[in-house]
Amino acid sequence: MTFQEIIEEIQHLSVDERKTLMMIISDSLDEVKEHRMLEFQGIGKGLLNGVDAQDYVNTLRYEQVND
């Protein structure tokens, strides 16, 4: 079924059915995917490139205060 066909089918629903459909769609957008810790392994590799971690954090804090 194409997107356009779905839209056409929705137009045949009652007001209450469309409201229910909207709630279902809205609820599905709020779902948060849970991640396992190991999925993040290596994500920051090379991020600092020899920069001291504390200096990096201090710089971020300074930038945040001055924005």
Order of alpha helices (4+ residues) and beta strands (2+ residues): alpha-alpha-alpha
